[in-house]
Amino acid sequence: MIAVEQNLAAVLQRIDISANQAGCKAPSLLAVSKGQPVSTIRRAFAAGQSEFAESYVQEALAKMAETGDLAIIWHFIGPIQSNKTAVIAEHFSWVHSVDRLKIAERLAATRPAVLAPLNVCLQVNISFEASKSGVAPDNLCTLAAAVSRLPRLKLRGLMTIPAPASDVNEQRSAFRRLRGLYEFLRRDGHDLDTLSMGMSQDLEAAIAEGATIVRVGTAIFGPRN
């Protein structure tokens, strides 16, 4: 059996050590639970983890139905299909993967009025990878301006999944570019507070560059089936 509780404690320790070294506030931990059984999510929740991320809508809905007794905050971090926007808008508190105005408009139109505004991050393709989703950095300002005007959405910040790199300096360089875009948008008048960046293999580099949320799956839950 995977030692979820011990793994979670070890990740939190990594976060605290990295934040102390960087002289910054420790970021929030978002547990990426895609591909994990509900029993494992329950164990992580019992150990103190309350925010979880999913990438596939149907899988997420099934888990939500089985964990309705838990006060979990659900984040959506996967690519968004147009025909899934209403379901995402109705069931999640956060969406990290908005990269097109059309998707943002559909999320805004279908977010129930009885719920708080949907927290949104714009996904940026910081490494210019053809295989990855994300708005190009040159188009980010236009998208941010349009999304910030939509009702029922709250533009919180930026997210990225940079190209894999084993060198810490390369890792930090990618995250530094995202932070630069974030700071530019703030100077331009956007009320942003979130940099969603860093995963199991590079969270230290992300924290050093100002991450406010790190998204960790494997280091907590082990490899997905």
C-alpha distance (Angstrom), angle and dihedral (degrees) to the residues before:
residue distance angle dihedral
M1 . . .
I2 3.81 . .
A3 3.79 112.6 .
V4 3.81 93.9 -126.1
E5 3.78 95.2 164.2
Q6 3.81 93.4 50.4
N7 3.80 92.2 43.3
L8 3.80 91.2 50.8
A9 3.79 91.1 50.6
A10 3.82 90.5 48.8
V11 3.82 92.1 51.4
L12 3.79 91.6 48.8
Q13 3.80 88.6 50.8
R14 3.83 90.4 51.2
I15 3.80 88.9 51.4
D16 3.81 93.8 49.2
I17 3.80 93.4 47.1
S18 3.80 92.2 48.6
A19 3.80 92.6 47.3
N20 3.81 91.4 49.6
Q21 3.80 90.8 50.1
A22 3.81 90.8 49.1
G23 3.78 92.6 44.8
C24 3.79 92.8 -126.3
K25 3.78 140.9 114.6
A26 3.79 113.5 -81.1
P27 3.82 112.4 -104.1
S28 3.78 123.5 -122.1
L29 3.78 116.7 -94.4
L30 3.80 116.7 -125.8
A31 3.80 111.3 -165.8
V32 3.80 110.6 -143.5
S33 3.78 102.3 -143.4
K34 3.81 101.4 172.8
G35 3.78 110.4 134.9
Q36 3.80 92.0 16.6
P37 3.81 124.8 117.2
V38 3.78 121.6 -113.8
S39 3.80 90.3 -113.4
T40 3.80 89.6 63.0
I41 3.80 91.9 48.1
R42 3.79 89.3 52.0
R43 3.80 90.9 52.1
A44 3.80 91.7 51.0
F45 3.81 90.8 47.5
A46 3.80 91.3 50.1
A47 3.81 87.5 52.4
G48 3.81 90.4 57.1
Q49 3.81 105.2 -89.2
S50 3.82 111.5 131.4
E51 3.82 105.2 165.5
F52 3.80 120.3 72.8
A53 3.80 134.1 176.2
E54 3.78 131.0 -146.6
S55 3.81 132.7 -174.6
Y56 3.82 102.6 -166.9
V57 3.78 120.0 62.9
Q58 3.79 101.1 -149.1
E59 3.79 92.9 46.2
A60 3.79 89.8 49.1
L61 3.80 94.2 49.6
A62 3.79 91.3 52.6
K63 3.79 90.8 51.5
M64 3.79 92.3 47.0
A65 3.79 90.0 53.6
E66 3.81 91.0 52.1
T67 3.81 95.4 45.8
G68 3.79 99.8 43.3
D69 3.80 89.3 123.5
L70 3.82 91.1 62.6
A71 3.82 124.8 79.5
I72 3.81 93.6 -127.6
I73 3.80 122.1 162.8
W74 3.80 107.1 -143.8
H75 3.81 124.2 -149.7
F76 3.80 125.8 -169.7
I77 3.82 112.9 -144.4
G78 3.82 105.1 163.6
P79 3.79 134.0 94.1
I80 3.80 110.5 -70.3
Q81 3.79 121.9 -131.1
S82 3.79 116.3 -155.2
N83 3.81 92.3 -123.0
K84 3.83 90.9 55.8
T85 3.79 98.6 52.6
A86 3.81 96.5 94.1
V87 3.80 93.1 51.9
I88 3.79 91.7 46.7
A89 3.81 91.9 47.8
E90 3.80 91.1 51.2
H91 3.81 99.6 46.5
F92 3.79 110.7 31.1
S93 3.81 132.5 70.7
W94 3.82 94.8 -157.8
V95 3.80 136.4 30.1
H96 3.81 116.2 -167.5
S97 3.80 99.7 177.0
V98 3.82 108.1 66.6
D99 3.80 108.7 138.0
R100 3.81 104.4 151.0
L101 3.78 133.2 54.2
K102 3.81 91.5 -133.2
I103 3.80 90.3 60.6
A104 3.80 92.4 46.7
E105 3.80 91.3 49.7
R106 3.80 91.7 51.7
L107 3.80 91.8 47.9
A108 3.80 90.0 50.7
A109 3.80 93.1 47.6
T110 3.81 93.5 50.9
R111 3.82 101.7 38.8
P112 3.83 104.4 115.0
A113 3.80 113.0 -115.4
V114 3.81 90.4 -134.2
L115 3.81 90.4 64.6
A116 3.78 128.3 74.0
P117 3.81 114.8 -99.9
L118 3.78 113.2 -73.8
N119 3.80 112.0 -103.5
V120 3.80 109.1 -127.6
C121 3.79 135.5 -167.8
L122 3.80 122.4 -170.6
Q123 3.79 112.8 -128.4
V124 3.81 111.5 -134.2
N125 3.81 122.9 -159.7
I126 3.78 91.2 -139.5
S127 3.82 95.2 170.4
F128 3.81 95.2 45.3
E129 3.81 92.8 -124.0
A130 3.80 114.6 171.3
S131 3.81 90.3 -149.9
K132 3.81 94.7 56.8
S133 3.78 133.2 77.4
G134 3.77 120.8 -124.9
V135 3.76 142.2 103.0
A136 3.81 115.5 -85.9
P137 3.81 112.4 -107.7
D138 3.82 90.7 -118.5
N139 3.82 90.1 58.8
L140 3.79 97.2 43.2
C141 3.80 98.9 93.4
T142 3.81 92.7 53.4
L143 3.80 92.0 48.5
A144 3.81 93.1 46.2
A145 3.79 92.0 51.1
A146 3.80 91.7 51.0
V147 3.81 96.0 44.5
S148 3.80 92.9 47.7
R149 3.82 89.6 60.7
L150 3.81 95.3 54.0
P151 3.81 119.7 104.7
R152 3.82 122.4 -121.6
L153 3.81 91.7 24.6
K154 3.81 129.5 97.6
L155 3.79 113.3 -158.5
R156 3.80 103.2 -143.4
G157 3.80 104.9 168.7
L158 3.79 148.2 -75.1
M159 3.79 137.6 -46.0
T160 3.78 132.2 -166.0
I161 3.80 142.5 176.9
P162 3.80 103.9 -158.8
A163 3.79 125.7 -159.3
P164 3.83 111.0 -78.0
A165 3.79 113.2 -92.6
S166 3.79 131.0 173.0
D167 3.79 94.5 -162.4
V168 3.80 112.7 88.6
N169 3.79 92.6 -145.4
E170 3.81 90.6 55.3
Q171 3.79 90.2 47.9
R172 3.79 91.9 50.4
S173 3.80 92.1 46.5
A174 3.82 92.1 59.6
F175 3.80 92.9 46.6
R176 3.80 90.6 45.9
R177 3.79 89.8 56.7
L178 3.80 90.7 53.5
R179 3.80 90.9 47.9
G180 3.79 89.2 51.9
L181 3.80 90.9 54.6
Y182 3.80 90.0 46.8
E183 3.79 92.0 51.8
F184 3.80 91.3 46.9
L185 3.81 90.8 54.2
R186 3.80 90.8 48.6
R187 3.79 90.9 52.1
D188 3.80 87.3 49.4
G189 3.80 89.8 60.8
H190 3.82 103.6 -93.1
D191 3.80 114.0 139.8
L192 3.80 97.6 -135.1
D193 3.80 128.2 161.0
T194 3.81 105.9 162.7
L195 3.80 135.0 85.6
S196 3.80 107.4 175.3
M197 3.79 103.6 -166.5
G198 3.77 139.6 125.7
M199 3.80 131.0 59.2
S200 3.80 137.3 -163.9
Q201 3.79 95.3 -61.8
D202 3.80 100.8 40.7
L203 3.80 109.4 23.2
E204 3.82 92.6 118.7
A205 3.81 91.3 58.7
A206 3.81 90.9 46.3
I207 3.80 92.6 50.9
A208 3.79 90.6 49.4
E209 3.81 87.7 56.6
G210 3.79 96.6 48.2
A211 3.82 108.7 -86.8
T212 3.80 113.6 173.4
I213 3.82 94.5 -174.2
V214 3.81 126.2 31.9
R215 3.80 118.8 -165.1
V216 3.81 111.4 -144.2
G217 3.79 128.0 177.1
T218 3.79 115.5 142.5
A219 3.81 96.2 42.5
I220 3.82 89.1 56.5
F221 3.79 104.6 32.9
G222 3.79 103.9 21.6
P223 3.82 124.3 -125.8
R224 3.80 116.0 -23.4
N225 3.78 119.3 -113.2
